[in-house]
């Protein structure tokens, strides 16, 4: 009798323990592309205090143009870009559009 009682007590404790519950709906996937840094390299077509427009031409393909919003947090490496400068723009896509995080001037206009 003494050896059965601890066994029954242990069995009751194991069976009575709460079980973890899991959601029946799968988690929503993160939209990492919305927050992930992206890069765009090309020639500056227009620049002012609030925006930067860059055109990229790839041999054998259509050219593409992007306009980036410049903020106080935008960092410039190699100086402020001028029209016809070659630049690489690191940017993030937000609800308001593409926001430039860093602008690297690769080559100034001649």
Residue pairs with C-beta under 8 A, 6 or more apart in sequence:
33 93
34 92
34 93
34 94
35 92
36 92
37 90
37 91
37 92
37 101
38 90
38 91
38 92
38 93
39 88
39 89
39 90
39 91
40 54
40 56
40 66
40 68
40 88
40 89
40 91
41 54
41 56
41 86
41 87
41 88
41 89
41 106
42 54
42 55
42 56
42 57
42 66
42 86
42 87
43 54
43 55
43 56
43 57
43 84
43 85
43 86
43 87
44 52
44 53
44 54
44 81
44 82
44 83
44 84
44 85
44 86
44 87
45 53
45 54
45 55
45 65
45 83
46 52
46 53
46 83
47 53
47 80
47 81
47 82
47 83
49 70
50 69
50 70
51 67
51 68
51 69
51 70
52 67
52 68
52 70
52 81
52 87
52 89
52 100
52 103
53 65
53 66
53 67
53 68
54 65
54 66
54 67
54 68
54 87
54 89
55 63
55 64
55 65
56 63
56 64
56 65
56 66
57 63
66 89
66 91
66 98
67 97
67 98
68 89
68 91
68 97
68 98
68 99
68 100
69 96
69 97
69 98
69 99
69 100
70 100
70 103
71 99
71 100
73 101
74 99
74 100
74 101
74 102
74 103
75 101
75 102
75 103
76 102
76 103
76 105
77 102
77 103
77 104
77 105
78 104
78 105
78 106
79 105
79 108
80 105
81 87
81 103
81 105
82 108
82 109
83 109
84 109
85 105
85 106
85 107
85 108
85 109
86 105
86 106
86 107
87 103
87 104
87 105
87 106
88 103
88 104
88 106
89 100
89 102
89 103
89 104
90 100
90 101
90 102
90 103
90 104
91 98
91 99
91 100
91 101
92 98
92 99
92 101
93 99
